[in-house]
Amino acid sequence: MSPSPARVIAVDTYDIRFPTSRQLDGSDAMNPDPDYSAAYVVLRTDAADGHEGHGFTFTIGRGNDVQVAAIDALRDHVLGRPVQEMCDDPGSLFRDLIGDSQLRWLGPEKGVMHMAIGAVINAVWDLAAKRVGRPLWQLLADAEPEWLVAQIDFRYITDALTPEEALDLLRRGREGAAERRSRLLERGYPAYTTSAGWLGYDDDKLTRLAAQAVADGFTQIKLKVGADLEDDVRRCRVARSVVGPGVRLAIDANQRWDVAEAIRWTKALADFDPYWIEEPTSPDDVLGHAAIRAAVAPVKVATGEHVQNRIVFKQLLQAGSLDILQIDAARVGGVNENLAILLLAAKFGVPVCPHAGGVGLCELVQHLSMFDYLALSGTTEDRVIEYVDHLHEHFLAPVVIRDGHYTAPTAPGFSATMRPESIARFTFPGGGFWAADPETRKGKAA
């Protein structure tokens, strides 16, 4: 009798929160006091290799309450799954999760449930990459184009991208991949930093951190804007005077404005030569973004961190609403859906500059950009991954930045595994930090 196949035996969830609001790290016009947090999931198996799949989605504090509950609601779809079968075809689980008719009613394919699906799917990809002993970017870049296309749900997007077109893009994208891999391993992938530009920082801190960013080799920095125009003019003047004319200065309104206000405000900051205006209005407003883009050129329009699925990205591209597409590794339905979005961007010739302003997001999204460079777009021109310098020490394989570039990760997996001691310390509300925190004991949640 042949032995039974290894299966998923537990789906464990954790509410992990970090008190970043106390230093105003991550502060912007819409979110003045974020506590960077992860609704975290671990897929445990009875496989002899002992590997686990780790994934998460990002919130800024109390959002974890509902996000962890949403991941828990998916448990029955995953428990008992044969490990090899699941890792050989993550797309099958993806289709099962988005196809649950009762949970789908809460979406479909958007919001809390879709982010929960993304956390679980990303954990599967983490497990799959660990089992073959490769970092995820390498697993994806080495995969056969036909297999990658089979991982994608083309429903609702074939009017913009067909499976046949996707296959052709991936086949052509592999040309010259070996030479690009050598360059990636030697030089890394270009980054920009937001660490200097949080809205709550005073001018002295902005000055110090912007100067440090240039010294560290970054050729682009980003400032949060949108709360007060006079304040934004002053802060942009300070930043531009520090970094000089040769460094790109991006600005980010975090969805603060109506369309007319976005146009007026961006034009008021045009003297400081902003490279892009990010999230100038609601991420759902496809036509609003198109109107803004037409009015503020040559300032580019960038958006994507809150775009909820591949369908809205499709519409943004079809309507000519953006110059820069910003994927987020933990917003949509995980790696499978981000593959579709990367292919859409390649079809429309729009550069992808991922969002990574949150705990663990830098660790994840570097893999997707490196795959895109090696096996799809074939270029890093006008492409940068966001970098923030918070909380990397809590991961077993943290990002490494060298001379303004992401170093290609070499550890097997999706770089998603948190240190056990960090999970124990920052699990809310009973972890070591929160249990000892006076504010938590007073009943003030993170």
C-alpha positions in Angstrom: 0.0 0.0 0.0 1.4 3.4 -1.0 1.7 6.0 1.8 -0.9 8.7 2.1 0.1 12.0 0.5 1.2 14.8 2.8 -1.7 17.2 3.6 -2.3 20.6 5.2 -3.1 19.8 8.8 -3.5 23.3 10.3 -4.3 26.8 9.2 -3.1 29.1 12.0 -3.8 32.8 12.1 -2.2 35.6 14.1 -3.1 39.3 14.7 0.3 41.0 14.7 0.5 44.7 15.3 3.4 47.1 15.6 3.1 50.5 17.4 4.4 52.6 14.5 1.9 55.4 15.2 3.9 56.5 18.2 6.7 57.8 16.0 4.3 58.8 13.2 6.0 56.3 10.9 3.6 55.7 8.0 1.5 58.8 8.6 -0.2 60.4 5.6 -3.2 62.7 4.8 -5.8 59.9 5.2 -4.1 57.8 7.9 -2.5 60.0 10.5 -1.8 57.3 13.1 -1.2 53.9 11.5 0.0 50.9 13.5 1.5 48.7 10.8 0.0 45.3 11.2 -0.2 41.9 9.6 -3.2 39.5 9.5 -0.9 36.5 9.4 -1.5 32.9 8.3 0.7 29.8 8.6 -0.1 26.6 6.6 1.2 23.6 8.5 1.6 20.2 6.9 2.5 16.7 7.8 5.1 16.5 5.0 8.4 15.0 5.9 10.3 18.1 4.8 8.7 20.1 7.6 8.1 23.2 5.4 5.3 25.6 6.3 3.6 28.2 4.1 3.6 31.8 5.5 1.4 34.6 4.2 -0.3 37.8 5.4 -2.2 40.8 4.4 -1.5 44.3 5.6 -3.6 46.6 7.7 -2.9 49.6 9.9 -4.3 48.4 13.2 -7.8 47.5 14.0 -8.4 46.3 10.5 -6.8 43.1 11.7 -9.9 42.3 13.7 -12.0 41.6 10.6 -9.1 40.5 8.4 -8.0 37.6 10.7 -11.7 36.5 10.9 -11.9 36.5 7.1 -8.8 34.3 6.8 -10.3 32.0 9.4 -13.4 31.7 7.3 -11.3 30.1 4.5 -9.8 27.4 6.7 -12.1 24.6 5.6 -11.1 25.1 1.9 -7.5 24.4 2.8 -7.4 21.8 5.6 -6.7 18.4 4.3 -5.5 19.5 0.8 -2.7 17.3 -0.6 0.4 19.4 -0.4 2.0 18.4 -3.6 -1.2 18.8 -5.6 -1.7 22.3 -4.1 1.8 23.4 -4.8 1.8 22.0 -8.3 -1.3 24.1 -9.1 -2.0 27.0 -6.8 -4.5 28.3 -9.3 -6.8 25.5 -8.5 -7.1 26.6 -4.9 -7.4 30.2 -6.0 -10.4 29.4 -8.2 -12.0 27.4 -5.3 -11.6 30.3 -2.9 -13.0 33.0 -5.2 -15.7 30.6 -6.2 -17.2 30.0 -2.8 -20.7 31.3 -3.6 -21.6 32.3 0.0 -18.3 34.1 0.6 -18.3 35.5 -2.9 -21.5 37.4 -2.1 -19.3 39.6 0.2 -17.3 40.7 -2.8 -17.1 39.5 -5.3 -13.3 39.6 -5.5 -12.8 42.7 -3.5 -12.5 44.0 0.0 -11.7 42.0 3.2 -12.5 38.5 1.8 -10.4 39.0 -1.3 -7.4 40.2 0.8 -7.9 37.2 3.0 -7.8 35.0 -0.1 -4.6 36.8 -1.1 -3.0 36.0 2.2 -3.8 32.3 1.9 -2.7 32.1 -1.7 0.6 33.8 -1.0 1.2 31.3 1.8 0.7 28.5 -0.8 3.3 30.1 -3.1 5.7 30.5 -0.2 5.3 26.8 0.6 5.7 25.8 -3.1 8.9 27.8 -3.4 10.4 26.4 -0.2 9.6 22.8 -1.3 11.7 23.3 -4.5 14.4 25.2 -2.6 14.2 28.4 -4.6 13.2 32.0 -4.0 9.8 32.8 -5.5 11.1 35.2 -8.1 13.3 32.3 -9.5 10.4 29.8 -9.4 8.3 32.1 -11.4 11.0 33.2 -13.8 12.0 29.5 -14.5 8.4 28.3 -14.9 7.0 27.3 -18.3 4.8 30.1 -19.9 2.0 27.6 -20.4 2.0 26.8 -16.7 2.0 30.4 -15.7 -0.9 31.2 -18.0 -2.8 28.3 -16.4 -2.5 29.9 -13.0 -4.4 33.0 -14.1 -8.2 33.6 -14.0 -8.9 35.4 -17.3 -12.6 35.9 -16.5 -13.6 39.5 -17.0 -10.4 40.6 -18.7 -10.4 38.8 -22.1 -11.6 42.0 -23.7 -8.1 43.4 -22.8 -5.9 40.3 -22.6 -6.5 36.8 -23.9 -4.7 33.7 -22.7 -3.1 33.5 -26.2 -1.8 37.1 -25.9 -0.5 36.3 -22.4 1.3 33.2 -23.6 2.9 35.2 -26.4 4.1 38.0 -23.9 5.6 35.4 -21.6 7.4 33.5 -24.5 8.9 36.7 -25.8 9.7 37.9 -22.3 12.1 35.0 -21.7 14.4 36.2 -24.5 17.6 37.4 -22.9 16.6 36.3 -19.5 20.0 34.7 -18.6 21.8 38.0 -19.2 19.3 39.9 -17.2 19.5 37.4 -14.3 23.3 38.0 -14.2 22.7 41.8 -14.0 20.0 41.3 -11.4 22.2 39.2 -9.2 25.1 41.7 -9.6 23.2 45.0 -9.3 19.8 44.3 -7.9 16.5 46.0 -8.7 16.1 49.8 -8.5 14.3 51.2 -5.4 12.9 54.5 -4.2 12.3 55.5 -0.6 9.3 56.9 1.2 11.0 56.8 4.6 11.8 60.5 4.5 8.4 61.8 3.5 5.8 60.7 6.1 3.4 63.5 6.7 3.9 63.7 10.5 7.6 64.3 10.3 8.9 67.8 11.0 11.2 69.7 8.6 14.4 68.8 10.4 13.6 65.1 10.2 12.6 65.5 6.6 15.8 67.3 5.8 18.0 64.7 7.6 16.3 61.7 6.1 16.1 63.1 2.5 19.9 63.8 2.6 20.5 60.3 3.9 18.4 58.8 1.1 20.6 60.5 -1.5 23.7 59.5 0.3 22.4 55.9 0.3 22.1 55.9 -3.5 18.3 56.4 -4.0 17.5 58.4 -7.1 13.9 59.0 -6.1 12.1 59.9 -2.9 8.4 60.3 -2.1 6.6 62.8 0.1 3.1 62.4 1.5 0.8 65.4 0.7 -2.8 66.4 0.8 -3.6 67.7 4.3 -2.7 71.4 3.9 -1.5 73.0 0.7 0.7 75.6 2.3 2.3 72.9 4.4 2.9 70.8 1.3 4.5 73.7 -0.6 6.9 74.3 2.3 7.8 70.6 2.6 8.3 70.1 -1.2 10.5 73.2 -1.2 12.6 71.7 1.7 12.8 68.3 0.0 13.8 69.7 -3.4 16.4 71.9 -1.9 18.0 68.9 -0.1 18.0 66.4 -3.0 18.7 68.8 -5.8 17.3 68.7 -9.4 18.8 65.3 -10.3 16.7 63.2 -7.9 13.1 62.4 -8.7 10.5 63.7 -6.2 7.2 61.8 -6.2 4.2 63.0 -4.2 1.4 60.9 -2.7 -2.1 62.1 -1.7 -3.4 58.8 -0.5 -6.9 59.3 -2.1 -7.5 62.6 -0.3 -8.9 64.7 -3.1 -11.9 65.1 -5.4 -11.0 65.3 -9.1 -11.0 69.1 -9.4 -9.1 69.5 -6.1 -6.5 67.0 -7.2 -5.9 69.0 -10.4 -5.6 72.3 -8.6 -3.4 70.9 -5.8 -1.0 69.1 -8.2 -0.6 72.2 -10.3 0.2 74.2 -7.2 3.1 71.8 -6.5 4.3 71.7 -10.1 7.1 74.2 -9.5 8.9 71.4 -7.5 8.9 69.1 -10.6 7.1 66.2 -9.1 7.7 63.0 -11.0 4.3 61.5 -10.2 1.2 62.2 -8.2 0.1 59.0 -6.5 -3.5 58.1 -5.6 -4.8 61.6 -6.3 -8.5 60.5 -5.8 -10.6 57.4 -5.1 -8.9 54.3 -6.4 -12.3 53.2 -7.9 -12.7 56.4 -10.0 -11.4 55.3 -13.4 -12.6 58.3 -15.3 -11.5 60.7 -12.5 -8.0 59.4 -12.8 -8.2 59.9 -16.6 -9.3 63.5 -16.2 -6.6 64.2 -13.7 -3.9 62.7 -15.9 -4.9 64.8 -18.9 -4.9 68.0 -16.8 -1.7 67.6 -14.8 0.7 66.3 -17.5 3.7 66.2 -17.6 3.3 65.1 -14.0 2.6 61.4 -14.2 -0.4 59.7 -12.4 0.3 56.6 -10.4 -2.1 54.4 -8.6 -2.8 50.8 -7.5 -2.1 50.0 -3.9 -5.9 50.2 -3.1 -7.1 48.9 -6.5 -9.1 45.9 -5.6 -8.7 43.5 -8.4 -7.5 42.8 -12.0 -10.8 44.1 -13.4 -10.3 47.7 -12.1 -6.7 47.6 -13.3 -7.9 46.6 -16.7 -10.3 49.5 -16.8 -7.6 52.0 -15.7 -5.4 50.8 -18.5 -8.2 50.8 -21.1 -9.2 54.3 -20.2 -5.7 55.7 -20.2 -6.0 56.7 -16.6 -2.5 56.1 -15.3 1.1 56.4 -16.3 2.5 54.2 -13.5 0.8 51.0 -12.3 1.4 50.1 -8.7 0.8 46.5 -7.7 0.5 45.5 -4.1 1.5 42.0 -3.1 -1.2 41.8 -0.4 -4.2 43.8 -1.7 -5.5 41.6 -4.5 -5.9 37.8 -4.6 -2.2 36.9 -4.2 0.4 35.9 -6.7 -2.1 34.5 -9.2 -4.0 37.7 -9.7 -0.8 39.8 -9.6 0.4 37.7 -12.6 -2.6 38.8 -14.5 -2.0 42.5 -13.6 1.6 42.3 -14.6 0.6 40.9 -17.9 -2.0 43.6 -18.4 0.6 46.2 -17.8 2.9 44.6 -20.2 0.2 44.4 -22.9 -0.5 48.2 -22.5 3.2 49.1 -22.1 2.8 50.8 -18.7 5.6 50.6 -16.2 5.0 48.8 -12.9 6.3 50.5 -9.7 5.0 48.5 -6.8 3.7 49.8 -3.5 5.5 48.5 -0.5 4.7 51.0 2.3 3.8 48.5 5.0 5.1 45.7 7.2 6.4 42.9 5.0 5.3 44.4 1.7 8.9 45.1 0.6 9.8 41.5 1.4 7.0 40.2 -0.8 6.7 42.5 -3.8 10.4 42.4 -4.7 9.8 38.8 -6.0 7.1 40.0 -8.4 9.1 42.8 -9.8 12.2 40.6 -10.3 10.0 38.0 -12.1 8.6 40.8 -14.3 12.1 42.0 -15.2 13.4 38.5 -16.0 10.5 36.9 -17.7 8.0 39.5 -18.9 8.9 43.2 -19.3 12.6 42.7 -19.7 13.5 46.2 -18.4 13.9 48.3 -15.3 13.7 51.6 -17.1 11.4 54.0 -15.2 10.6 51.1 -12.8 11.3 51.3 -9.1 10.1 49.4 -6.0 9.0 51.4 -3.0 11.2 50.9 0.1 10.5 51.9 3.7 13.0 51.2 6.4 10.6 49.9 9.1 10.2 46.5 10.7 12.4 44.3 8.4 14.2 42.9 11.4 11.1 40.8 12.2 11.5 38.6 9.1 13.8 35.6 8.7 14.9 36.8 5.2 14.6 40.6 5.4 15.1 42.8 2.3 18.7 44.0 1.6 19.1 47.4 0.0 22.5 48.2 -1.5 23.2 51.5 -3.2 19.5 52.2 -3.8 18.7 48.8 -5.1 16.9 45.7 -3.8 19.4 42.8 -3.6 17.8 39.6 -5.1 16.8 37.3 -2.3 18.4 33.9 -2.2 16.5 32.1 0.6 13.8 29.7 -0.6 10.2 31.0 -0.4 8.4 34.3 -0.6 10.4 36.0 2.1 7.2 36.1 4.2 8.3 34.2 7.3 8.3 36.2 10.5 10.6 35.4 13.4 8.8 33.3 16.0 9.9 35.8 18.7 8.4 38.7 16.8 5.1 36.8 16.5 5.1 36.1 20.2 6.0 39.7 21.2 3.6 41.6 18.9 0.5 39.3 18.7 -2.4 41.5 19.8 -3.5 41.9 22.5 -1.8 39.1 24.5 1.8 39.2 23.1 4.6 40.3 25.3 4.8 43.9 24.0 1.0 44.6 24.2 0.5 42.8 27.5 3.0 45.0 29.1 1.9 48.2 27.3 0.2 50.7 29.6 -2.1 52.0 26.8 -3.3 48.5 26.0 -4.0 47.8 29.6 -6.2 50.9 29.7 -8.3 49.4 27.0 -7.0 51.5 24.2 -6.5 49.2 21.2 -3.7 49.6 18.7 
